[in-house]
């Protein structure tokens, strides 16, 4: 299984900025230390090229990101200061999900991006620490290259993927499924195909029961050839911005459930890390590392199923 990394394309942030940029280098170090045992090959992805970005994003918005002409309001919405490094990192993060999805479809069954999950970015704007929407760009990439016709986005970040839902609102070829905090960011949540809004304080048992019931519905309704899974660390009980109460073992069970259901459906899956804002960065890294371990285990046991005709 490949795991794509871009931690060395550092987004410069001012002191005290709340985004936990350090998690990416720490996660890479942990996976590097265990790569041979896990059967993981670490890969530096190519940046998403303009053609990929323009399949999803407005060309004027892409140009403003690349040349630094974003308006102050656009930057406030994103939450990052502009720099050439910011633009490059955004492209690399998207490239990681493209590469992970391509490799999953090529026969590995599972591919991982050690970044990604930038689901708040819409057609002509960024938002919530998201510049470009990696899941949307990866979905359009594999469709354009004839690698998959229909995609399922399984979004288990604690925040609603408003950008993804808006991008695919009128497109039945990409089915969006989200479980997110009802009272959490963003305030306006465009409807996806299957949205489950969760009350504050939901713990492991209730969450996993709900997921176990809803996921088969999403898989069946999507008719998808492949999935993109946003495995957010922010439903964790210790997350500053999550408001749910899942434990680390509960989140690992979540990952195992998603990967098992995808495997049973014969649906290759790309996994992106998405959000995580615990006070202790090591808690975030623990959760992301467990996701990668579960993905690697699923890849080792992946068995292709005979091709089926999907509607």
C-alpha positions as CSV (number, residue, x, y, z in Angstrom):
1,X,0.0,0.0,0.0
2,X,1.3,3.5,-0.8
3,X,1.1,6.3,1.7
4,X,1.6,9.8,0.1
5,X,3.3,12.5,2.1
6,X,3.9,16.2,1.7
7,X,4.9,17.3,5.2
8,X,8.1,18.8,3.9
9,X,6.2,21.3,1.9
10,X,5.6,23.4,5.0
11,X,2.9,26.0,5.1
12,X,4.4,28.9,7.0
13,X,2.2,30.0,9.8
14,X,2.5,32.8,12.4
15,X,3.3,32.0,16.0
16,X,0.2,30.9,17.9
17,X,-1.8,29.9,14.8
18,X,-4.3,27.2,15.8
19,X,-3.8,24.9,12.9
20,X,-1.6,21.9,14.0
21,X,0.8,21.8,11.1
22,X,3.3,19.8,13.1
23,X,1.1,16.7,13.0
24,X,2.1,15.9,9.4
25,X,5.8,15.6,10.0
26,X,5.2,13.6,13.2
27,X,2.8,11.2,11.4
28,X,5.3,10.7,8.6
29,X,8.1,9.9,11.1
30,X,5.9,7.3,12.8
31,X,4.9,5.6,9.5
32,X,8.4,5.7,8.2
33,X,9.6,3.9,11.3
34,X,7.0,1.1,10.8
35,X,6.8,1.1,7.0
36,X,8.4,-2.3,6.4
37,X,6.4,-4.0,9.0
38,X,3.1,-2.5,7.8
39,X,3.9,-3.1,4.1
40,X,3.7,0.6,3.4
41,X,5.6,2.4,0.6
42,X,6.0,6.1,1.3
43,X,5.6,8.2,-1.9
44,X,6.0,11.9,-2.5
45,X,3.1,12.8,-4.8
46,X,3.3,15.1,-7.8
47,X,1.4,18.3,-7.4
48,X,-2.1,18.4,-8.8
49,X,-1.8,20.0,-12.3
50,X,-3.9,22.9,-13.6
51,X,-6.1,20.5,-15.6
52,X,-7.0,18.6,-12.5
53,X,-7.8,21.7,-10.5
54,X,-9.8,23.3,-13.3
55,X,-12.1,20.3,-13.5
56,X,-13.5,21.3,-10.1
57,X,-12.4,24.9,-9.3
58,X,-13.0,28.2,-11.0
59,X,-10.0,29.1,-13.1
60,X,-9.9,32.6,-11.7
61,X,-9.8,31.3,-8.1
62,X,-7.0,28.8,-9.0
63,X,-5.0,31.7,-10.5
64,X,-5.5,33.9,-7.5
65,X,-4.2,31.1,-5.2
66,X,-1.2,30.5,-7.4
67,X,-0.2,34.1,-7.9
68,X,-1.0,35.5,-4.5
69,X,-3.8,37.8,-5.5
70,X,-6.5,36.4,-3.2
71,X,-8.6,39.1,-1.6
72,X,-8.2,39.7,2.2
73,X,-11.7,38.3,2.7
74,X,-10.8,35.1,0.7
75,X,-7.8,34.6,2.9
76,X,-9.8,35.1,6.1
77,X,-12.2,32.5,5.0
78,X,-9.4,30.0,4.3
79,X,-7.6,30.9,7.6
80,X,-4.1,30.9,6.2
81,X,-1.8,33.7,5.1
82,X,-0.8,33.4,1.4
83,X,2.7,32.4,0.4
84,X,4.2,30.5,-2.5
85,X,4.6,27.6,-0.1
86,X,0.9,27.7,0.8
87,X,0.0,27.3,-2.9
88,X,2.5,24.5,-3.5
89,X,1.5,22.6,-0.4
90,X,-2.2,22.8,-1.4
91,X,-1.4,21.3,-4.8
92,X,0.7,18.5,-3.2
93,X,-2.0,17.7,-0.7
94,X,-4.4,17.2,-3.6
95,X,-1.9,15.3,-5.5
96,X,-1.6,12.8,-2.6
97,X,-5.3,11.9,-2.8
98,X,-5.1,11.6,-6.6
99,X,-2.2,9.2,-6.3
100,X,-3.8,7.2,-3.5
101,X,-7.0,6.8,-5.4
102,X,-5.2,5.8,-8.6
103,X,-3.2,3.2,-6.7
104,X,-6.2,1.8,-5.0
105,X,-7.9,1.4,-8.4
106,X,-4.8,-0.1,-9.9
107,X,-5.2,-3.2,-7.7
108,X,-3.9,-2.3,-4.2
109,X,-7.5,-1.8,-3.0
110,X,-6.4,0.9,-0.6
111,X,-4.2,3.9,-0.8
112,X,-3.5,6.6,1.8
113,X,-2.8,10.3,1.8
114,X,-1.1,11.4,5.0
115,X,-2.7,14.8,4.4
116,X,-5.8,15.8,2.5
117,X,-9.5,15.9,3.5
118,X,-9.9,19.5,2.5
119,X,-13.6,19.4,2.2
120,X,-14.5,23.0,2.9
121,X,-13.1,24.2,-0.4
122,X,-15.8,25.0,-3.0
123,X,-15.7,25.8,-6.7
124,X,-14.6,29.4,-6.4
125,X,-13.4,29.7,-2.8
126,X,-11.5,28.1,0.0
127,X,-12.6,27.9,3.7
128,X,-11.9,26.3,7.0
129,X,-8.2,25.7,6.4
130,X,-9.0,24.2,3.0
131,X,-7.6,25.7,-0.3
132,X,-8.5,23.1,-2.9
133,X,-10.9,20.2,-2.5
134,X,-8.7,17.1,-2.8
135,X,-11.6,14.5,-2.7
136,X,-13.5,16.4,-5.5
137,X,-10.4,16.8,-7.6
138,X,-9.4,13.2,-7.2
139,X,-12.9,12.0,-8.1
140,X,-12.9,14.1,-11.3
141,X,-9.4,12.9,-12.1
142,X,-10.2,9.2,-12.2
143,X,-13.5,9.9,-14.1
144,X,-11.6,12.0,-16.7
145,X,-9.0,9.2,-17.1
146,X,-11.7,6.5,-17.4
147,X,-10.6,4.7,-14.2
148,X,-14.0,5.0,-12.4
149,X,-17.4,6.2,-13.4
150,X,-19.1,6.7,-10.0
151,X,-17.5,7.7,-6.7
152,X,-18.6,7.6,-3.1
153,X,-17.2,10.2,-0.6
154,X,-17.4,8.9,3.0
155,X,-16.8,12.0,5.1
156,X,-16.4,11.2,8.8
157,X,-14.6,14.4,9.7
158,X,-16.6,16.0,12.5
159,X,-17.3,19.1,10.3
160,X,-19.7,19.0,7.5
161,X,-18.1,18.9,4.0
162,X,-19.9,21.9,2.7
163,X,-17.6,22.3,-0.3
164,X,-17.9,18.7,-1.4
165,X,-21.6,18.7,-1.1
166,X,-22.0,21.9,-3.1
167,X,-19.6,20.8,-5.8
168,X,-21.5,17.6,-6.4
169,X,-25.0,18.8,-5.6
170,X,-26.4,18.2,-9.1
171,X,-24.1,15.3,-10.1
172,X,-25.4,11.8,-9.5
173,X,-22.0,10.3,-10.4
174,X,-20.5,11.3,-7.1
175,X,-22.5,10.4,-3.9
176,X,-21.6,12.3,-0.7
177,X,-22.2,10.7,2.7
178,X,-21.4,12.8,5.8
179,X,-21.6,12.2,9.6
180,X,-20.9,15.5,11.4
181,X,-21.7,17.6,14.4
182,X,-25.1,19.2,14.0
183,X,-24.0,22.5,15.8
184,X,-20.5,22.6,14.4
185,X,-18.8,24.5,11.6
186,X,-19.9,25.5,9.0
187,X,-23.1,27.4,9.9
188,X,-24.5,26.8,6.4
189,X,-24.5,23.1,5.4
190,X,-25.5,22.4,1.8
191,X,-27.3,19.1,1.6
192,X,-25.4,16.1,0.4
193,X,-26.9,12.8,-0.6
194,X,-26.9,11.4,2.9
195,X,-26.2,13.7,5.9
196,X,-26.4,12.6,9.5
197,X,-26.2,15.5,11.9
198,X,-25.0,14.3,15.3
199,X,-25.7,15.8,18.8
200,X,-22.9,17.1,21.0
201,X,-21.3,14.5,23.2
202,X,-22.1,11.4,21.1
203,X,-19.8,8.5,22.2
204,X,-18.5,5.4,20.7
205,X,-21.5,3.0,20.9
206,X,-24.1,5.3,19.5
207,X,-21.8,6.6,16.7
208,X,-20.7,3.2,15.6
209,X,-24.3,1.8,15.6
210,X,-25.3,4.8,13.4
211,X,-22.4,4.3,11.1
212,X,-23.0,0.6,10.8
213,X,-26.6,1.2,9.7
214,X,-25.9,4.1,7.4
215,X,-22.8,3.0,5.5
216,X,-24.4,0.1,3.7
217,X,-27.2,2.5,2.6
218,X,-24.7,4.9,1.2
219,X,-22.7,2.1,-0.6
220,X,-25.8,0.6,-2.2
221,X,-27.3,4.0,-3.2
222,X,-24.0,5.3,-4.7
223,X,-23.4,2.4,-7.1
224,X,-19.8,3.5,-6.8
225,X,-16.7,2.0,-8.4
226,X,-14.5,3.5,-5.7
227,X,-14.6,5.5,-2.5
228,X,-12.7,8.4,-0.9
229,X,-12.7,8.2,2.9
230,X,-12.1,11.3,5.0
231,X,-11.0,9.8,8.3
232,X,-11.1,12.9,10.5
233,X,-9.4,12.7,14.0
234,X,-11.7,15.4,15.3
235,X,-14.7,13.3,16.6
236,X,-12.2,12.5,19.4
237,X,-13.4,13.4,22.9
238,X,-10.3,15.5,23.4
239,X,-10.7,17.7,20.3
240,X,-11.0,21.4,20.8
241,X,-13.3,21.9,17.8
242,X,-15.2,18.6,17.7
243,X,-17.8,18.4,20.5
244,X,-18.2,14.7,20.1
245,X,-16.9,12.1,22.6
246,X,-15.3,9.2,20.7
247,X,-12.3,7.4,22.2
248,X,-9.2,6.4,20.3
249,X,-10.3,2.8,20.2
250,X,-13.7,3.9,19.0
251,X,-12.2,5.9,16.1
252,X,-10.1,2.8,15.2
253,X,-13.2,0.7,15.1
254,X,-14.8,3.3,12.9
255,X,-11.9,3.0,10.4
256,X,-12.0,-0.8,10.5
257,X,-15.7,-0.7,9.8
258,X,-15.4,1.6,6.8
259,X,-12.6,-0.3,5.3
260,X,-14.3,-3.7,5.8
261,X,-17.5,-2.5,4.2
262,X,-15.6,-1.1,1.2
263,X,-13.7,-4.3,0.8
264,X,-16.9,-6.4,1.0
265,X,-18.4,-4.2,-1.7
266,X,-15.3,-4.7,-3.9
267,X,-14.9,-0.9,-3.7
268,X,-11.2,0.4,-3.8
269,X,-10.8,3.3,-1.3
270,X,-8.4,6.2,-0.9
271,X,-8.1,7.4,2.7
272,X,-7.3,11.0,3.6
273,X,-6.5,12.2,7.1
274,X,-8.8,15.3,7.3
275,X,-9.1,17.3,10.5
276,X,-7.9,17.0,14.1
277,X,-7.5,19.8,16.7
278,X,-6.7,18.1,20.1
279,X,-4.7,20.2,22.5
280,X,-2.0,17.6,22.4
281,X,-0.7,17.1,18.9
282,X,0.4,13.5,19.8
283,X,-3.3,12.6,20.3
284,X,-4.0,13.7,16.8
285,X,-1.0,11.7,15.5
286,X,-2.1,8.6,17.5
287,X,-5.5,8.7,15.7
288,X,-4.1,9.2,12.3
289,X,-1.5,6.5,12.8
290,X,-4.1,4.0,13.8
291,X,-6.0,4.9,10.6
292,X,-3.0,4.2,8.5
293,X,-2.4,0.9,10.3
294,X,-6.0,-0.2,9.7
295,X,-5.7,0.8,6.0
296,X,-2.5,-1.2,5.6
297,X,-4.1,-4.2,7.2
298,X,-7.1,-3.9,4.8
299,X,-4.7,-3.6,1.8
300,X,-2.8,-6.8,2.9
301,X,-6.1,-8.7,2.9
302,X,-7.6,-7.1,-0.1
303,X,-9.1,-9.6,-2.6
304,X,-10.4,-8.2,-5.8
305,X,-14.0,-9.3,-6.6
306,X,-15.3,-10.0,-10.0
307,X,-16.3,-6.9,-11.9
308,X,-20.0,-6.1,-11.6
309,X,-22.0,-3.8,-13.7
310,X,-23.0,-0.7,-11.8
311,X,-26.0,1.4,-12.7
